[in-house]
């Protein structure tokens, strides 16, 4: 109740009279970190603890913040209504079951499905596994071929590789430089024993939208099931599983301002799509996904879908304006910046830019007061360039210099402007350092050549070598008296 009251008070306080209500977390926003030198003396005062602020968040493709309206819906089922939704003998179970079925209707309504076609899962990764492996294994006696693309999420690609080890054949369709598949190549790849085509709706790294409706028509005409990983699209762009002839769809809660740990898979009933269950248990979710359904999480997913349905048009217009603002500010101030992916068939909230002559990891380190990434959160630990950027033909050096900017429901103009300004500032600095005259004649005791020396400041650089070019990863300025 206190959190709900605080949020409502903050929302009312920031709303101008007669204006449209502002985004619900305005009063709870996090501010920019001040990276000025801090005192090393420990302090026990509450005011000092409160002065530690966190970076701006610009990585909504990795995860989105929980919408306070979603939290409002979840709270009763975390405290008071804690019954098992599969308990049929008392009111506690009935209450939770009713909430679960209401959430099922909310999810179905967002994508134009029948509630009976929605199966709750732990997230889009599990949904993708159920779709790809479940369909392939159920129809293995007659069909042993699948089709996907080279730019799919890692869980789809790994599921396909797992099936190849079981004797299935998989065609990995290349994409064009725009990131979009060639529909003629898709048609040519379909074989008499093809059971499934799996194509992502919106790419999680470059934001490209695939022609889902056209793919659905091709698959329907060839009597092949069509699955789409819509984790980055559901709640952000209009989707209708019947109009688009989608047979299976994967949904993730935490990509649409819902809780983590919950998702759903849409599985068509007519004509019926059959899947082999991946796990054994009590037969919940019509036997397709055994295990107790977590009521608070599915209530949160349902609420997130309902909010998204109400806010989708407004969110899309606002995010489009902010994205255009960010791109224009950066492009006008910096040369040699490339936007990856098709600029037309593209979700505006996912912007992937390559900054020539700059190492992406160095730029991320410099932009320490903005939370960004260089690609998918699932592969961010890898030092290899993004396989998605390689698939669209991006040069390896440019692929290493890419940064993904995520703009969402709660992103503000001030955050976009600050991010653009800091990005411009640090890209210019890193480029200057890269092309500064090097004092190669002088050997330094710290094991390398200094890339920049001034009469006042000695800049000690840590660096790595790639293709005989030094990339600055960090530095320490020492004043010389």
N, C-alpha and C positions, 0 to 999 in steps of 0.2 A: 504494500500500500504506500509506504514512504517513497519508494522508487517511482511508482506510478504518479504520485502527487508531484514529486520533484520534476519529472519529465513534463507533465502538463503545465506546471507553473513556468518552466523554462520556455516551452513552446508558445504559451500565451504572451510571455514577456517580450519575445523577439518578433512577434507578428505585428505588422502595421495594421491600423484600423481599416477594415474593409478589404484587406488584401487576402490573397490565397494563403492558407496555413503553410508555414515554412516546414522544411524537413524536420522530422520529429526528434532528431538528436542534437539540434542546434545548441540547446542548453548544456549538453554533455560533451561538446566537442573537445578534442585534444589539440593543444597548440604546439607551435614549433619549438624544438629543443634549442636552448641557448648554449652554444658550445664554447662560450668564453671560459677561461681557466677558472676552476672552482677551488675553493679553499679545501685543503686536505684535513682540516681540523674537523673531527666528527661532531655532529650536532644532534641533540635529542629533541629539538623543538619540532612541533607539528608543522609550523610554517615552513621550515627548511625542507621537510619531507614533501610538502605540497608544491614547492617551487620546482621540483624535478619534473620537467615536462617531456612528453614523448614526441617522436617524429610525426610529421604529416603522413597520412596513409594514402598511398596512390598505387595500391596493388590489389584491386578488387577482383582481378581474375584468379588470384590465389585463394582468397576468401573474402566475404563481405561481412561488415559488422551486423550484429543482430539488431533488427528493427525493434525499437521499444514496444511497438504495438504487438509484435510477435511475442516478446517476453511477457507482456500483459496476459496474453492468451495462455501461455505455458504455466505461469506461476501456480494457479490452483491445482494443476495436475502434478506439481512437484511437492505440494504441501498437503492438501486436503483430499484430493481424489486420486489416491495411490493404488487403487485396485488393479489386479491383473485383468486386462481386457478379454482374456479367454476364460475367465471364471464365470460360469453360467448359473451359479446357485445362490448368488446374493447381490445386493444393491451395489457394492463396491465394484464388482466386475461389470455390472450392467452400465454404470455411469462411465467407466473407462471405455467400454465397447462403443457406447453411443458417441463419445468424443472421437474415437478412432474412425468410426464410419462417417462422421461429419467431416473430418479432415480428408477422408478419401474423396468425398464429394467436392471439396474445395479444390483439390489437386486436379480432379477430372474436369471440372468446369474451366480451368485455365487453359487446357489443351483440347477441349471439345470431345472428351472421351466419356464413356460410361463408367461410373464409379467401380463397377465390378471388374473393370479392366486395369485397375491400379493396384499394384503389389508394392507394399512398403519394404524397403531394404535399408542397409546401413549407409548408402551413398551411391554416387554414380559409378564408382569403380566396381562395386558388387553388381550393380544393374548391368553394366557392360559385360561383365563375366557371365551373368545369367543369360543375357541375350545371345552373345557370340557362341559360347560353349554349349549352352542349353539347346539352342536350335540345331547346331551342327550335330550334336550327339543324338538328339531325338530322331533326326532324319538320316542318320549315317548309313542305314541299310540301302537307301536309294540315292542319296546325294552326298557327295564327298568334296564339294568345291565351294569356296567362299571368296568374296571380293571385298576388299577394303582399300583405303588410300594410304599413301606414304606419310601423310601428315596427321594421322589420327592420334588420339591420346595414347600414352604408353600402355595403359591397361588393355586397350583394344589390340594394339600390336603384339603385346606379350601373350594375350589370349590366343591370337592367331598362330603365333609361333608354337604355343603349347599344342594346338590342334595339329599342326604340321608334324609334330613328333608322334602323334597318334595315327598318322597316315592320311590326314586330310591334305588337300591342295588349296593353297591360298594365292590369289592374285592381288598384288599390291599396286594399285593404280598410281602412276605419277600424276603430279599436278602441274598446271601451267605456271608461268612466272608470276601470274596474278595470285596463285594459290588455289585456283578453282580447277576442278577436274574437267576433262573433256568428255562430254556426254556420249560422243561417238565411240570413244575408247571404252567407256563403260558398257555400252550396248555390245560392242565386239567381244568384250571379255566374258559376257554371260554365256554359260555352257548349259547343256541339257541337265547336268547334275549339280547345278549351282543351287544351294539352299538359301544363302543369305548374302545380302549386300549391306555393309555397314559404313556409313559416311557421317562424319561429324557435322552438326548444323552450323555452329560458329566456332572457329578455331580458337583455342585458348591462348595461343601465343601471338598470332597476327590479326585476329579478329575477323578473318574472311568468312563470309556467309556463302555456303554452298547452295546450288539450285535444288533445294530439297523437293519442291513440288514436281519438278521435271524428273528427278531421279525416282520419285515415288511412282510416277506414271509409267516410266520404263520398266521398273520392277514388277508392277502390277500386270502390265501387258505380257510380261515373260513368265508370270507365275513364280516369282522369286520373292521371298520375304525381305522387307526393307527395315533395317534398324538404324536409328540415328542417336548419337550421343548428343543430347541437347542441354547438357549441364550449363553451358555458357549462354544459352539462348532462352530457356524457359523463364518467363516473367519479364523478359527484356524486349523481345520482339513477338508479334502475334504468331501463334502456331495453332493449327487445327489438324489433328491426326487423320481425320476423315477426308478433308479437302486435299491434304498432301499425300494421302495414301500411305501413311506410315504404319507399319505393323508392330514395331517395338520402339520404345523411346526411353532413354535413361535420363533421370532427373536427380539433381543434388540440392539438398536443403541449404547448405552454407554458401552456395553461389547466388542465392536470391534473397539474402538478408534473413535467412532462417538459421536454425541451430546446426551445428556440426554433428556428424554421426547418424544422419538420417537422409534417406533419399527414396526414390520410387522408380519402378519400371512399369511402363504402360505395355500391356500385351493384348493384342486384338482378340476379340471373342468371335466375331463374324466377318469374314471366314476365320475360323479358329486357328490360332497359332499355338503349336505345342512346344514346350521346352522340357528338357530333362533337368530336374532339380539338382543343384550342386551340393546341398547338404541335407542330411537326414535328421529327423526330429519328430515333433508333435504334429506336423502337417498343417501348421498355420499358413495363412495367406494362400489358401486353396492348394496347399501342398507344394507350392512353387518356392516358398522361402520359409522353412521351419524356424521356429524361435519366437519367444515372446515379443510382441510388438511393443516398443517403448512409447507409452502413451504421451508423456510430455513432449517428446521429440516429434512425433507425428502430428500432434496438435500444433506445434510450432511450424512444421512444414505446411500444414493446411492454412494456417493464418498468413504465412509468408506468401503463399500462392494467391490468397484472397486480396491481400494488400497490393501485390504486384498487378493483379488484374485491374484494380481500381486506379493505380498510379502509372501504368505502363506508358500511356500516351504522353503524359506530362513529363515523366522521367526521361523518355527518349528525346523529347525536344530539348530539355534542359541539358542533358548529357551531350547532345550533338553540338550545342552552342559552346559548352565548355571545351569540348574536344577541338573544335575549330579554333577557339581562342588559343589553346595551348600550342597547336601545330603552327599556326600563323606566327605567334610570337617567336618560336624557336627558329622557324624557317627564314623569317625576315632578318634575323640577327646572325645566323650562322650559315656559312656555305657548306657544301658537301654533306648534307644531311639527307638520308634516303628513308622514305616511308615504305615499310615492307608490307606486301599484300595489296590486293585490289582496293583502290580508294573509293570505288563506287559500291561494290557488293561487300559491304564491310559494316560491322557493328561499331559505332563511333566510340564506345566506352573503352575499347581496347586499341591502343596506339603503340605500334612497334617501330621505333626509329633507330637507324644505324648512323653513328657519327664517325665519319671517316677520320683516320689518323688518331683515334682515341680507343684505348682498351676499355671495354664495357665494365670490367670489374674495377678498374681504376676510377671510372666515373661514379660507379655505385659507392665506392669508398668515400669519394669526395662529397657525394650527396648524402651525407650521413644523417641530416635532419629531415630527409624525405624517404619514406619506405617505398622502394621500387624493386624491380627484379629484372634480370636479363633474359627471362623466359619462364617456362613452366616451373611451378614450385616442386613438381614431382621429379624434375631432372636438374634442379638448380645446383646440386652438389657436384655435377659433372663438369670437368674442365673443357670438354669437347664443345664445339659450337653447336647451336641448336640444330637438331635433325630436321625441324620444320623449315628453317631458313635455308639449309642445304638443299632441301627438296624443291624449293622455289628457285634455285639456282643462284643464291646469294654468294658472292665471293667470300672466302674463308675469313679474310681480315675484316670485312664488313660484318660478317656474322658474329665475330668476336666483339664487335663494337656496338651491338644492339642493346637497347633498353626498352622495356615494356612499361608503358604508363597506363594505369587503370583509373578510370573516372566512373564514379558511382552515384547513387542516390544522395549521399550526404556530402559529396565533394563540393567545396565552395569556390567562388571566383577568386577569392584571396589565396586559396591554396594552389589553384592553377597558376596564378600570376607568380607566386613565390617559387613554385617548382620550375617554371619556365626561366625566371631570372637566375636562379641558382644553377640551372643546367647550362644556360648560356655562359655564365661566369666561369664555371669549372671546365667546360669544353674548351673555351678560349685559353685558359691557363694550361691545361694539359697539352694542347697543341703547341703552345709556345715553348713548353718544357721539352717537348719531343723534338722540335726543330731548332732549339737554342744551340748556339755554337758550343761544342763539347771540348773540354780541355783534355783531349786524348793524350797529349804529350806528358801530362803530369799524373803519375800513379798515386792514388790515394791510399792511406793505410787501412781504410775500411773495405778494401777489396774490389774497387771498381773505379770508373772515371766519373767525375762529378759532371752532371749535365747542365748545371747552371751556377755561376759564381758571380756575386756582386761585391762591390767594395765594402758593403755594410753587412751583408748576410751571406753566410756559407750554407748552402742547401745540401744536406746529406741525403742521397737518394738510395733507396733499395730498389733493385730492378731485376727483371728477368729477361733472358734473350730469346727471341723467336725470329727466325729468318734474318739474323744479324742486326735486327733493330731492337733497341732497348725500350722497354715499356715501363714507365714509372709506376710503381705500386704504392709508394708512400714516401714521405719525406719529413725531415726535422730541420727547422730553421734555427741556427745559432748566431747570435749577434757577436760581431767582432769589435771589441773596444779599441 
